[in-house]
Amino acid sequence: TAGVVNLNPYLLKSCIRDNLDGTVTVRLFRSVERNRPREEANRTNAPADDMDLDGFVMDDDFAVEHVLEPVYVRVSKEIPRIGGADALSSGALWMQMIEKACAFVGRGDATGYRSLWYGEGGDFLERLLGVSPTRVGTNDALFENIRSARERRIIYNAGSKNTVDEKDGLNAGHAYTVMGAEVIAGERYVRLRNPYSTMSLQEEDGTVSRTGRMFDTSSDETYGQFYMKFEDFLEKFQTITYTDLSQL
């Protein structure tokens, strides 16, 4: 959602409706299986043993496709508390409403807030906006693509390797939002955001300092954002995806 706000916060208005009665309706998307006939030419030319006595194509002549369909979840504005604190995010009510709706729908075979603890940013945007992510490789062309992403209405997300640690200023195996890229004093930098704000303040000169505890979400003055040299970014992150929102 930080990437959506950075790109166009009005996109979020299409996801949430205040019912003015103490409830909010959140529109999400979910993947469903749908049967569709194969190409008409294939059906016409089907072998005789694929036809029943009345000349109709048998069931196996239908392909299964996965499509994204909207699902509308009505939730109250009450926020559950876990361990004496608001569940997951704190502060922004709209984010808490989205999380609450996602917890109700669940993921895979799990429901509830525990089903939201892990995942990749692009997968979440698919659930929120109905646009599937595309995985990209790590190469020099990526820098310019990230640099122009906002103008092209594209959001990048990245997952850190499990081998990184505190000396890298990163959380291991953790989802980050790629907020942009720029050249500073002749060096290429990527601007990232850590929603936990843990080890999040890395200056342009490479120095790293702690800025918060693990679950103090976005608690420091940087709002979880920091710079990292592009070469270090390629080395420390293993999964990078982009979500193209240019058609929304």
C-alpha positions, 0 to 999 in steps of 0.5 A, spaced: 500 500 500 505 504 501 507 503 493 500 505 491 500 511 496 506 513 492 503 512 485 496 514 486 493 514 493 486 515 489 487 508 487 485 506 494 478 510 494 476 504 489 477 499 494 474 502 500 467 505 501 464 508 508 457 505 509 456 511 514 453 506 519 459 504 523 461 499 517 466 499 511 465 495 505 472 493 502 473 490 495 478 485 494 480 480 489 481 472 489 483 467 484 477 462 482 477 456 477 473 457 471 472 452 465 472 454 458 471 451 452 478 450 448 479 453 441 473 452 437 477 449 431 479 443 436 472 442 438 470 441 431 476 437 429 475 432 435 477 425 434 470 421 434 472 417 440 472 424 444 465 425 442 459 422 446 453 418 442 449 425 441 456 428 438 457 433 444 464 434 446 466 430 452 468 434 459 475 433 458 475 438 452 474 444 457 480 447 459 481 450 466 483 457 467 484 461 473 481 468 473 481 474 478 474 476 481 472 481 486 469 479 493 466 485 497 467 484 505 463 488 510 467 489 516 466 494 522 470 499 524 472 496 531 480 493 531 481 487 534 487 487 539 493 482 539 497 482 545 495 489 548 496 492 541 492 493 534 492 487 530 498 488 525 498 496 523 497 502 527 494 509 526 491 509 519 484 506 519 483 505 512 489 500 512 486 496 518 480 496 515 483 492 509 487 488 513 481 486 517 477 484 510 484 480 508 484 476 514 476 474 513 477 472 506 484 469 508 489 466 504 490 458 502 487 454 507 488 459 513 484 465 515 485 470 520 490 475 522 495 469 522 494 468 514 497 475 513 504 474 516 507 472 510 507 474 503 510 478 497 508 485 496 506 483 488 501 478 491 498 483 496 497 488 490 493 482 486 489 481 492 487 489 493 487 491 486 486 485 481 492 486 477 497 480 477 505 481 479 510 479 474 517 477 476 523 480 473 531 479 473 536 482 476 540 486 471 543 493 470 536 495 466 532 494 472 535 501 475 532 505 469 526 501 469 525 502 477 527 510 476 521 511 471 516 506 474 512 512 477 511 515 471 509 509 467 504 507 473 508 501 475 510 499 483 516 494 484 516 490 490 522 486 493 524 480 498 530 480 501 535 474 502 534 469 508 542 470 508 542 477 510 542 480 517 543 486 521 550 488 519 546 489 512 541 493 515 536 489 513 531 483 515 532 477 512 527 474 508 522 480 508 518 484 503 520 491 502 517 496 497 521 499 492 519 506 492 524 509 487 531 510 484 536 516 483 543 518 482 546 521 487 553 524 487 554 519 481 552 513 484 546 509 483 541 508 489 535 505 490 530 507 495 526 502 499 521 502 505 521 497 510 514 496 513 517 494 520 522 500 520 527 495 523 534 497 521 531 501 516 535 508 516 541 507 511 544 513 509 547 515 502 554 514 505 553 507 507 552 508 514 547 504 518 543 505 524 537 502 528 531 506 528 526 501 531 524 495 534 521 489 530 514 491 531 514 498 531 511 499 524 513 505 521 515 508 527 521 512 526 522 519 522 524 516 516 517 512 515 521 506 514 525 509 508 532 508 506 537 508 500 541 502 498 546 502 493 543 499 487 549 494 486 548 492 494 540 491 492 542 486 487 546 482 491 541 482 498 535 481 494 532 475 491 525 476 489 523 482 485 516 483 482 513 489 478 505 490 478 503 494 472 497 499 474 497 503 467 490 500 465 487 502 472 
